[in-house]
Amino acid sequence: MDIPKGYFVIYVGEQEKKRFVVPVSVLSEPRFQELLHQSEQEFGYNHPMGGITIPCSEDVFTDLASRFGAF
């Protein structure tokens, strides 16, 4: 699938992963940076799904993302 310019793909979920396309502007958000750090700790830089995998529940991510306007 095509990703719009200025966006990137992440996968979120504890068991089953859901795909999200989010704006690169979220990279400047401190809480999102914490999630990236957790991802690095758990997965390193090996993300076999082709996008960054975030190790949190979908509900936690969507709540957080809606706070900084990712959706």
C-alpha positions in Angstrom: 0.0 0.0 0.0 1.1 3.5 -0.7 2.1 5.7 2.2 1.4 9.4 1.8 4.4 11.7 2.0 5.0 12.8 5.5 3.6 9.6 7.1 5.1 6.3 8.2 3.7 2.9 9.2 3.7 1.4 12.6 2.2 -1.8 14.0 0.6 -1.8 17.4 -0.7 -4.5 19.6 0.3 -7.1 22.2 -0.8 -10.2 20.4 -2.3 -9.3 17.1 -0.7 -6.3 15.4 -2.8 -3.6 13.8 -1.3 -1.3 11.1 -1.4 2.5 11.5 -0.2 5.2 9.2 0.8 8.2 11.3 2.3 11.6 10.5 6.0 12.1 11.0 5.1 15.0 13.3 4.4 12.5 16.1 8.2 11.8 16.3 8.7 15.1 18.2 6.2 14.1 20.9 8.0 13.0 24.1 5.5 10.2 24.9 5.8 8.8 21.4 9.6 8.9 21.8 9.1 6.8 25.0 7.2 4.2 22.9 10.0 4.1 20.3 12.5 3.5 23.1 10.4 0.6 24.4 10.2 -0.7 20.9 14.0 -0.5 20.6 14.4 -2.3 24.0 12.0 -5.1 23.0 12.7 -5.6 19.3 16.0 -3.8 18.6 16.1 -2.6 15.0 14.6 -5.8 13.6 11.0 -5.2 12.6 10.0 -8.1 10.4 6.6 -6.6 9.5 8.1 -3.8 7.5 7.2 -1.0 9.8 8.0 -0.1 13.4 6.4 -2.4 16.0 5.2 -0.6 19.1 4.8 -2.9 22.2 1.6 -1.6 23.7 -2.1 -2.2 23.5 -4.0 -0.8 20.6 -6.3 1.1 23.1 -3.3 2.8 24.8 -1.8 3.8 21.5 -5.0 5.2 20.0 -5.7 7.2 23.2 -2.2 8.6 23.1 -2.2 9.3 19.4 -5.5 11.1 19.6 -4.1 13.4 22.2 -1.4 14.7 19.9 -3.5 14.7 16.7 -2.1 11.7 14.9 -5.7 10.8 13.8 
